[in-house]
């Protein structure tokens, strides 16, 4: 029998989706599952998206330009100008979601066997794309007790070798909700310039910044113009995950020209989704005001509810819509599976993403989970009620053990 490729075998399963069969089993038994495992917001997609798709008068649904429909590309350029980032069509390519943008960034900037330094925990697909493109992830660990602050720049420098090509961060962070300050970004800028590296920044959650903080785009860092590659997407910004429209942005025209070669190989991004994206980019500012207020309320409710559960450790988070928290169990993958296979409370259970899958260093994150606060507050209350009750009776729970010993 022919063997599966080593590259394919090395590809990790998604910690976000790997427990789906157990969730499906719970639903088949009649148990309601509160999905906090995946960043799929329940915020309604602005109606302009579907209105544009329905209004499309297209006799033949043909390929679009590989770099995106010109009017869509220009609409993205208008968006960036509104946030103080002037671009030309040579600086931006429309992609099939942020995932393809990241893949293009790896293909354009990193050779087979080259190294990319990434603070962990990180979005699990970074690891998948690195394996697919032949890059090697070098993790640098951030810690829950430090609110996932970046390590000192000297710690980054210790990891730089002759094969290091890039540093990759997500700002604000998926999976931690951490927002990196301008000071932290400037330190990375200086390091990148010193060693002539690329700085790849996933800015998908740019609009979701709280507590009076401000997002600083890496594209605005002076002196770094030829080194920065930004990955972006409409998926979370406009609650349009299924549209699969994003972009790769860089002032380094060579990067965009190289990414275009890969874009030509995949032909074109989806036409109808591009038309929806073009319409939704001009959504009124009140949309984001309301959405941000809703996420702040959800975050605050989730933090309060989690901190009421004995043994949990909850860091601060000022962006995106995720928390990575520590639970009083030894292994959250076993616990999360048990919650779906063997537990229900008032006819419901909760699905979370075990955090070990967001680390590259073996053994880290075993007692942590990523929780996406993408459900309304009433459902978050019920989900946390399920979690609290589950921890009381789970055989591997430190709460349950302590209770049994006290009795």
Buried (B, 14 or more C-beta within 10 A) or exposed (E): EEEEEEEEEEEEEBBBEBBBEBBEEBEEEEBBBBBBBBBBBEBEBBEBBBEBBEEEEEEEEEEBBBBBBEEBBBBBBEBBEEEEBEBEBBBBBBBBBBBBBBBBBBBBBBEEEBBBBBBBBBBBBBBBBBBBBBBBBBBBBBEBEEBBBBBEBEEBEEBBEEBBBBBBBBBBBBBBBBBBBEEBBBBBBBBBBEBEBBBBBBBBBBBBBBEEEEBBBBBBBEEBEBBBBBBBBBBBBBBBBEBBBBBBBBBBEEBBEBBBEBBEEEEBBBBBBBBBBBBBBEBEEEBBEEBBEBBBBBBEBBBEBBEEBBBBBBBBBBBBBBBBBBBBBEBBBBBBBBBBBBBBBEEBBBBBBBBBBBBBEEEBBBBBBBBBBBBBBEBBEBBBBBBBBBBBBBEBBBBBEEEEEEE
